[in-house]
Structures are given as structure tokens and as C-alpha cells.
């Protein structure tokens, strides 16, 4: 949660679904509460309903009959976007090409009748806050992608919105710049204290920026939780596989002992079923001496990914296992390796899902 969480509005959507005129159901009826000052990330693949939910909160779409949107407890369902006190940053940024950077940032203030001196002070404040000092008089076509993103963000927050809505604002940037701006955006949001709803399909963005994450699938909410909860305690196979890499293994359970191919583990807590789907994250499996480890197999592939290497081992379970190993470990294709898995690293996915 942001340190200064008093300037945003709480948001609640109640039974909000969306069916378009052609009969397409873009969003299943959903209820969700967002705390004042919280950054909530809507995460999911294309077509999962996350942008539709954002547009309903913004006032760009009207929910199906019975759905309501509330800001600080007040029903704004019928209130248009220009009267909801929201700031919005689109993937395309939607900046005015015929205006300077300063004029873009101050546009919302100008149409609200804010005095020129006050506008200038607010523009100067945001130019400094978003690290674009010296660019105030440039045209938009003279800016890089990262600079445009900063201008779009400054324009969105200039009006001091109660709710800030971001629709995949970093997607058009290259990977290195996206990583850099992600950190800047996180610091900015926390300093401003605005309630923020952020749409992305990028898991790294969701994990880095979200106080909570809403994982969506096929127009419905699959899980809501903190980044740590979503990653380590997924409630379904879809969430486990969509958020991060995961080894998914069919497991037999006998007297509270989970039996996976190649090993048995006693899992804490009562288990009253005989079958489960187990998830093991690649970074929780350790490579060891094959002659002493109870689980072993043959290395199929090794991929260097910078801070680690992704090793795929066959013969250790019902299918290949992915392991994240230190990048300095001497591992080659065809090597026989042992594998160590701690019981705490095994997550049994809920039976009903």
C-alpha cells in the first residue's frame, strides 16, 4: 500500500458484467473492492475481460443491468468519465501532437478553469516528479517512447484524480526501458497516494507494481491476492501456470503422504483425498548428486537466462521437470543429475478447481 493513501477514492464494483450487442460476453458479473490508495493490477491473457472491467470503472462502458460502480460509497454508474475525477493512461498515450509537453500536461487543468499561475506551478511540479525537466517546450514528435510515457502519466495525474487508470502503458516500450520505467512508476504511484488500477498481461509488471493482483480468465476473476499469494498459493492450475513457470504433476495421496513419481512427501495439514494435482516452482528444486538423491533424471536442455539457467530434466517424473539452477553450475545436456524437493515447496491445488 502506498505510504500516503489518503488522496485516492475507494472503488467498489458490484455484480458488474458486460455483454455486447452481438451477444459476446466480455465480462462475467464480478464484485470487487479496491481500497483507498491501493494499486490493484488486473492481470490476464488477451480477451480475458480486464480492459472491459477497467472501462466500466472509467465510465467508458456501462455494465449490464444490475451492475454498479461506487467511488467512496457513492454510486457513479451513470456518471460519465469526465465527471468521475479519474485520470487515464492508454497504451497509445493519446497525447496531443500539436501541443508542447507543458501544454499536454496542463490541458486538463486548463479546461477545468485553473488559473495560469497555478497551472504553471503544477506543471513544474510534475515535470520534476516524472524526470522530464528541460522538455517542457518540445513537441510530442520530438520525444522518445519513454519520454512520451512520462508525459502521459504527468497529464493523467495533473488534475489530482481520485482514481488513476492505466491500460498497459508500458507495452510499446523495449524491455530494458520497460524495466526502468516500471521502477519509476512504482515510486511515483507510492508518492502520490492515488488509488490505481493497472491493466497488464505482463506478470513481472503485475508482481512489481501491485499491492494486490486480480488474475482473470475467460471474462471471470480466477483469483485475487497479494503477489506472494498469487505466486505461491494459486487456487487453480490456470493461475499456477499463467503466473510464473510451474511444474504440474499428478499426485497420489496415501495416509496423508503425497506420492509423486520418484518420491514421497508428507505435506503439513490434513489431507482427506486420494488424488491431487501438485505444483512445484522451478526455483524450489535443487540439483544434487544423482547417487544420493532419491529423485534423478537426465538433462534434456539447458538455457542460459542471465541470472540463472533453466534446466529441463526428463525421467524424474511423469513428464519433464523445469529447474532454475545457479548460472555458474556446470550442467550439460545428457548429464545424469539428482533432484531435491522439500515438502514445503509442493503446493497441492484445490481439488474442486
C-alpha positions as CSV (number, residue, x, y, z in Angstrom):
1,X,0.0,0.0,0.0
2,X,1.2,3.5,-0.7
3,X,2.6,5.5,2.2
4,X,0.2,8.4,1.6
5,X,-3.1,6.6,1.0
6,X,-5.5,9.4,1.8
7,X,-5.8,11.2,-1.6
8,X,-7.4,8.4,-3.6
9,X,-11.0,7.1,-3.5
10,X,-12.1,3.7,-2.6
11,X,-13.7,1.8,-5.5
12,X,-16.2,-1.0,-5.5
13,X,-17.8,-2.7,-8.4
14,X,-20.9,-4.8,-7.7
15,X,-22.2,-7.5,-10.0
16,X,-20.6,-5.8,-13.0
17,X,-20.8,-7.8,-16.2
18,X,-20.7,-6.8,-19.8
19,X,-22.5,-8.4,-22.8
20,X,-22.1,-6.6,-26.1
21,X,-24.8,-6.1,-28.7
22,X,-23.7,-9.1,-30.7
23,X,-24.1,-11.3,-27.7
24,X,-20.4,-11.6,-26.8
25,X,-20.0,-11.9,-23.0
26,X,-16.8,-9.9,-22.4
27,X,-17.1,-9.9,-18.6
28,X,-18.9,-12.3,-16.2
29,X,-20.7,-10.5,-13.3
30,X,-17.9,-9.6,-10.9
31,X,-17.8,-7.9,-7.5
32,X,-14.5,-6.4,-6.3
33,X,-13.4,-3.8,-3.7
34,X,-10.4,-1.6,-4.1
35,X,-9.1,0.2,-1.0
36,X,-8.2,3.9,-1.0
37,X,-4.6,4.4,-2.1
38,X,-4.2,0.8,-3.3
39,X,-2.6,-0.3,-6.5
40,X,-4.6,-3.1,-8.0
41,X,-3.4,-4.9,-11.1
42,X,-5.8,-6.7,-13.5
43,X,-3.7,-9.5,-15.0
44,X,-4.6,-12.0,-17.7
45,X,-4.2,-13.1,-21.3
46,X,-5.8,-11.2,-24.2
47,X,-9.6,-11.3,-24.2
48,X,-9.9,-12.2,-20.5
49,X,-12.0,-9.2,-19.7
50,X,-9.5,-7.0,-17.8
51,X,-9.8,-4.0,-20.1
52,X,-13.6,-4.2,-20.1
53,X,-13.5,-4.1,-16.3
54,X,-11.2,-1.0,-16.5
55,X,-13.5,0.7,-19.0
56,X,-16.5,0.1,-16.8
57,X,-14.7,1.7,-13.8
58,X,-13.7,4.6,-16.0
59,X,-17.2,5.2,-17.3
60,X,-16.4,4.3,-20.9
61,X,-18.6,1.2,-20.8
62,X,-21.9,0.7,-19.0
63,X,-22.3,-2.6,-17.0
64,X,-25.1,-4.9,-17.7
65,X,-28.4,-4.4,-15.8
66,X,-27.9,-4.7,-12.0
67,X,-24.2,-3.8,-12.1
68,X,-23.0,-0.8,-10.0
69,X,-19.7,1.2,-9.7
70,X,-19.1,3.1,-6.5
71,X,-16.4,5.7,-5.6
72,X,-16.2,6.2,-1.8
73,X,-19.6,4.6,-1.5
74,X,-21.3,7.0,-4.0
75,X,-22.9,5.3,-7.0
76,X,-21.3,6.6,-10.2
77,X,-22.6,4.0,-12.6
78,X,-24.5,6.6,-14.6
79,X,-21.8,9.3,-14.3
80,X,-19.7,9.9,-17.5
81,X,-15.9,9.7,-17.4
82,X,-15.4,13.4,-17.5
83,X,-17.3,13.8,-14.2
84,X,-15.8,10.8,-12.3
85,X,-12.5,12.5,-11.4
86,X,-10.4,9.8,-13.0
87,X,-7.1,10.0,-14.8
88,X,-6.3,7.6,-17.6
89,X,-3.2,6.5,-19.5
90,X,-3.8,4.4,-22.6
91,X,-1.3,2.1,-24.3
92,X,-1.1,4.6,-27.2
93,X,-0.7,7.5,-24.7
94,X,-3.2,9.6,-26.8
95,X,-1.1,12.8,-26.4
96,X,-1.9,15.9,-28.4
97,X,0.7,16.2,-31.2
98,X,0.0,19.9,-31.8
99,X,0.8,20.9,-28.2
100,X,4.1,21.1,-26.3
101,X,4.9,18.9,-23.4
102,X,3.8,21.6,-20.9
103,X,0.6,22.2,-22.7
104,X,-0.2,18.5,-22.7
105,X,0.4,18.2,-19.0
106,X,-1.7,21.3,-18.2
107,X,-4.5,20.5,-20.6
108,X,-6.9,19.0,-18.0
109,X,-6.2,21.9,-15.6
110,X,-6.9,24.5,-18.3
111,X,-10.3,23.0,-19.3
112,X,-11.2,23.0,-15.6
113,X,-10.5,26.7,-15.4
114,X,-7.4,26.5,-13.2
115,X,-5.6,29.9,-13.2
116,X,-2.5,30.2,-15.3
117,X,-0.1,30.7,-12.4
118,X,-1.4,27.7,-10.6
119,X,-1.2,25.6,-13.8
120,X,2.4,26.6,-14.3
121,X,3.3,25.6,-10.7
122,X,1.5,22.2,-11.1
123,X,3.2,21.6,-14.4
124,X,6.6,22.4,-12.9
125,X,6.0,20.0,-10.0
126,X,5.1,17.1,-12.3
127,X,7.9,17.8,-14.7
128,X,10.3,17.3,-11.8
129,X,8.4,14.4,-10.4
130,X,8.4,12.5,-13.7
131,X,12.0,13.3,-14.7
132,X,11.3,15.3,-17.9
133,X,12.8,18.6,-16.9
134,X,14.1,20.5,-19.9
135,X,11.5,19.0,-22.3
136,X,8.6,21.4,-21.4
137,X,8.7,23.2,-24.8
138,X,9.3,20.2,-27.1
139,X,6.7,18.8,-29.4
140,X,5.5,15.3,-28.8
141,X,7.1,14.0,-32.0
142,X,10.5,15.1,-30.6
143,X,10.2,12.7,-27.7
144,X,11.3,9.2,-27.2
145,X,8.8,6.5,-26.2
146,X,9.9,6.6,-22.6
147,X,9.5,10.4,-22.5
148,X,6.0,10.2,-24.0
149,X,5.0,7.7,-21.4
150,X,6.2,10.1,-18.7
151,X,4.2,13.0,-20.2
152,X,1.1,10.9,-20.5
153,X,1.4,9.9,-16.8
154,X,2.0,13.5,-15.8
155,X,-1.0,14.7,-17.7
156,X,-3.2,12.0,-16.1
157,X,-2.2,12.9,-12.5
158,X,-2.1,16.7,-13.0
159,X,-5.8,17.0,-12.2
160,X,-5.3,15.2,-8.9
161,X,-7.7,12.3,-9.8
162,X,-9.3,10.2,-7.2
163,X,-8.6,7.1,-9.3
164,X,-5.8,6.6,-11.8
165,X,-6.5,4.0,-14.6
166,X,-3.6,2.6,-16.6
167,X,-4.2,0.4,-19.6
168,X,-0.9,-1.4,-20.5
169,X,1.1,1.8,-20.6
170,X,4.5,0.2,-20.9
171,X,3.7,-2.4,-23.6
172,X,5.1,-0.3,-26.6
173,X,8.5,0.1,-24.9
174,X,11.6,-2.1,-25.3
175,X,12.4,-4.5,-22.4
176,X,15.2,-2.5,-20.8
177,X,13.3,0.8,-20.8
178,X,10.1,-1.0,-19.6
179,X,12.0,-2.3,-16.6
180,X,13.5,1.1,-15.8
181,X,10.1,2.9,-16.1
182,X,8.4,0.2,-14.1
183,X,10.6,1.1,-11.1
184,X,9.9,4.9,-11.7
185,X,6.2,4.3,-12.0
186,X,6.1,2.3,-8.7
187,X,7.9,5.1,-6.8
188,X,5.6,7.7,-8.4
189,X,2.4,5.9,-7.5
190,X,3.5,5.4,-3.9
191,X,4.5,9.0,-3.5
192,X,1.2,10.3,-5.0
193,X,-1.1,8.0,-2.9
194,X,-3.7,7.8,-5.7
195,X,-5.9,4.7,-6.0
196,X,-4.6,3.0,-9.1
197,X,-6.0,0.2,-11.3
198,X,-3.5,-1.1,-13.7
199,X,-4.2,-3.5,-16.6
200,X,-1.4,-5.7,-18.0
201,X,-0.7,-9.2,-19.4
202,X,2.9,-8.9,-18.1
203,X,3.5,-10.9,-15.0
204,X,6.6,-9.1,-14.0
205,X,4.8,-5.7,-14.1
206,X,1.9,-7.2,-12.0
207,X,4.3,-8.6,-9.4
208,X,6.4,-5.4,-9.2
209,X,3.5,-2.8,-9.1
210,X,0.5,-4.5,-7.5
211,X,-0.4,-4.3,-3.8
212,X,-2.9,-7.0,-5.0
213,X,-3.4,-8.8,-8.3
214,X,-6.7,-9.9,-9.9
215,X,-6.0,-12.8,-12.2
216,X,-8.6,-13.0,-14.9
217,X,-9.6,-15.8,-17.3
218,X,-12.4,-16.0,-19.9
219,X,-14.1,-13.0,-18.6
220,X,-14.1,-14.1,-14.9
221,X,-12.0,-13.5,-11.9
222,X,-9.8,-16.5,-11.2
223,X,-8.1,-15.3,-8.1
224,X,-7.5,-12.2,-6.0
225,X,-4.5,-11.9,-3.7
226,X,-1.1,-10.3,-3.0
227,X,1.7,-11.1,-5.5
228,X,3.2,-13.6,-3.0
229,X,-0.2,-15.3,-2.5
230,X,-0.8,-15.5,-6.3
231,X,2.6,-16.9,-6.9
232,X,2.9,-19.4,-4.0
233,X,-0.7,-20.2,-3.3
234,X,-2.5,-20.4,-6.7
235,X,-6.1,-21.6,-6.4
236,X,-6.2,-23.3,-9.8
237,X,-4.0,-24.9,-12.4
238,X,-4.6,-21.9,-14.7
239,X,-3.3,-19.4,-12.2
240,X,-0.3,-21.7,-11.3
241,X,0.7,-21.9,-15.0
242,X,-0.1,-18.4,-16.0
243,X,1.8,-16.7,-13.2
244,X,5.4,-17.8,-13.5
245,X,6.8,-21.1,-14.5
246,X,5.3,-24.2,-12.8
247,X,5.8,-27.9,-12.9
248,X,2.4,-29.6,-12.7
249,X,2.4,-33.2,-11.6
250,X,-0.4,-35.7,-10.9
251,X,-0.1,-37.0,-7.3
252,X,-1.5,-39.9,-5.4
253,X,-2.2,-39.4,-1.7
254,X,-2.0,-42.3,0.7
255,X,-2.4,-41.7,4.5
256,X,-1.5,-38.1,4.2
257,X,1.6,-38.8,2.2
258,X,1.9,-37.3,-1.3
259,X,3.3,-39.8,-3.7
260,X,4.9,-38.2,-6.8
261,X,6.8,-40.3,-9.4
262,X,10.2,-40.8,-7.8
263,X,9.4,-39.8,-4.2
264,X,7.0,-39.5,-1.3
265,X,6.4,-36.3,0.8
266,X,4.4,-35.7,3.9
267,X,2.6,-32.4,3.5
268,X,1.6,-30.3,6.5
269,X,-2.1,-30.2,7.3
270,X,-4.9,-32.7,7.0
271,X,-5.4,-34.2,3.5
272,X,-8.6,-36.1,3.1
273,X,-8.4,-37.0,-0.6
274,X,-6.6,-39.7,-2.6
275,X,-5.6,-37.7,-5.7
276,X,-4.3,-34.2,-6.3
277,X,-2.5,-32.0,-8.8
278,X,0.7,-30.8,-7.4
279,X,2.6,-27.6,-8.4
280,X,6.4,-27.2,-7.9
281,X,8.1,-23.9,-8.9
282,X,11.4,-24.4,-10.8
283,X,13.4,-22.3,-8.3
284,X,12.4,-24.6,-5.4
285,X,14.1,-27.7,-6.9
286,X,17.8,-28.2,-6.2
287,X,20.2,-30.2,-8.4
288,X,22.2,-32.7,-6.4
289,X,24.4,-35.8,-6.6
290,X,22.4,-38.5,-8.5
291,X,23.8,-41.3,-6.4
292,X,22.5,-39.8,-3.1
293,X,19.2,-38.1,-4.2
294,X,16.0,-40.1,-4.3
295,X,14.8,-38.3,-7.4
296,X,17.0,-38.2,-10.5
297,X,16.9,-37.9,-14.3
298,X,18.7,-36.9,-17.5
299,X,19.3,-33.3,-18.6
300,X,17.3,-32.6,-21.8
301,X,18.2,-28.9,-22.2
302,X,20.0,-26.0,-20.6
303,X,19.0,-22.4,-21.3
304,X,21.2,-19.6,-20.0
305,X,18.9,-16.7,-18.9
306,X,21.3,-14.3,-17.3
307,X,20.9,-14.6,-13.5
308,X,20.1,-18.3,-13.7
309,X,19.9,-21.3,-16.1
310,X,16.7,-23.1,-16.8
311,X,17.4,-26.9,-16.8
312,X,14.9,-29.4,-18.1
313,X,15.3,-32.9,-16.7
314,X,13.4,-36.0,-18.1
315,X,12.8,-39.3,-16.3
316,X,12.3,-37.8,-12.9
317,X,8.5,-37.6,-13.0
318,X,5.6,-38.3,-15.3
319,X,6.9,-35.5,-17.6
320,X,10.0,-33.3,-17.9
321,X,10.7,-31.1,-14.9
322,X,12.0,-27.5,-15.2
323,X,14.6,-26.4,-12.7
324,X,16.1,-23.0,-12.2
325,X,19.8,-23.6,-11.2
326,X,22.6,-21.1,-10.5
327,X,24.2,-20.0,-13.7
328,X,27.7,-21.0,-12.7
329,X,26.8,-24.6,-12.1
330,X,28.5,-26.9,-14.7
331,X,25.4,-28.7,-16.2
332,X,25.4,-30.2,-19.7
333,X,22.8,-31.9,-21.9
334,X,22.8,-35.7,-21.2
335,X,24.1,-35.3,-17.7
336,X,22.5,-37.6,-15.0
337,X,21.5,-35.4,-12.1
338,X,19.8,-35.8,-8.8
339,X,16.9,-33.6,-7.7
340,X,15.9,-32.5,-4.2
341,X,12.4,-31.2,-3.5
342,X,11.4,-30.1,0.0
343,X,7.8,-30.8,1.2
344,X,7.2,-27.1,1.8
345,X,7.8,-26.4,-1.9
346,X,5.0,-28.6,-3.0
347,X,1.6,-26.9,-3.5
348,X,-1.5,-29.1,-3.8
349,X,-4.0,-27.3,-6.0
350,X,-7.6,-27.2,-4.7
351,X,-9.5,-30.3,-5.7
352,X,-12.6,-28.6,-7.0
353,X,-10.5,-26.5,-9.4
